Amino acid sequence: MNTTFKNFSLGQIVATPGALEAVTPERLLECLALHARGNFGNVCPEDAELNNRATHEGTRILSAYPIDPAEPCKGHGDNCLWIITEADRSSTCVLLPEEY
């Protein structure tokens, strides 16, 4: 099943200290904009489909982006930034995977 993306609310946007230290404000805003537009970054195709379904079903949405776009990002580990929008759309958190 291939579900299309539906706009969703980010709610209150928060970030962890580690994320704020690791990424520039400009990169943070760029990643938030990608997340809000349904470009979920470096997630596997199955997770991207789950995210698209989540925009319809009201479940959690997880995106992964490289902190430094010139370097590789596996969606976890080094050089990775996560953005998670909660199921109830009350908040979106920017964090490093190890802070989860």
N, C-alpha and C positions, 0 to 999 in steps of 0.2 A: 504494500500500500504506500503510495507516494502522496503524502499530505502537503499541501501548499502552506506557506508561511502566512500568518495573520498578525497584524500589529498587536502589540501588547504594551502595558504600562510597566515602566521601570520602578515605580514607587520611589521611596527615599533611596538615594544613592549614597553608599558608604564604602570606605576602603580601609583595609588593614594597614597598620604601620609598615609592614614589610613591603606591601604593594606600593605604597606611597614613596618608599625609599628606593625601590627598584626601577620605577618607571617615571618618565618625565610627565608633567601634567598634559602636554600636547598628545603624547602617545596614549595616555589614559583616556582622554576624550575621544581620540580616534577609535580606540577599541570599543568604548561604550557606544559610539555611533554605529559601528559595524554590528555589534550585538543587537541593538535596537532595530536595525534594518533586516535582521535575519541572516547575516553572514556570521556563522558561528565559529569561524576560524578553523583551527587544527583539531577538529573532532572527527572521529571515524564516520563513515556514511550512515551507519546505524544510529549513532548518537545525533547526527544532524536530523535524521528522520524523526527520532524521539522528540527533539526540540521543536520541529515543525508541528508535530501532533500536540505538544505541550502548549503551543500558542492557541490551540482550539480547546484543549481539555482542561487547561488551568493547572498544569503540573510544573515542576521546576524546570528551568532552562539554564543550561551550562554551556558556556563558550570558552575557548582556549586560544590565546594569541601569543605570538612571540613578543617578548619584551623588546628585543632588538630585531626588527624585521629583516635585517641583513643576515641573521644567523638562524640555523634550523631550530624548529620547535616540534616536539613530538606530541604536544597536547598535555604533557606532564613533565615534571623534572625541571632541569635547568632551562633558563631563558623562556619560561612559560608564565603567563598571567591568566588567571581564571576570572570569569565574570559569571555570577550566579544570580538569577532572578528567582525569588521565592514563588512558590505555587500560588499564594494568595495575592501576588503582585504588590505586596506592601513595601518590598525593598529589593534592591540589587546591590550585591557586594562584590567589590574588586579585591582579589586576594591572590597570594601565591599558593600553588598546590600544597606545599608543606604546611601552610597555615590552616588547611581545611580540617 
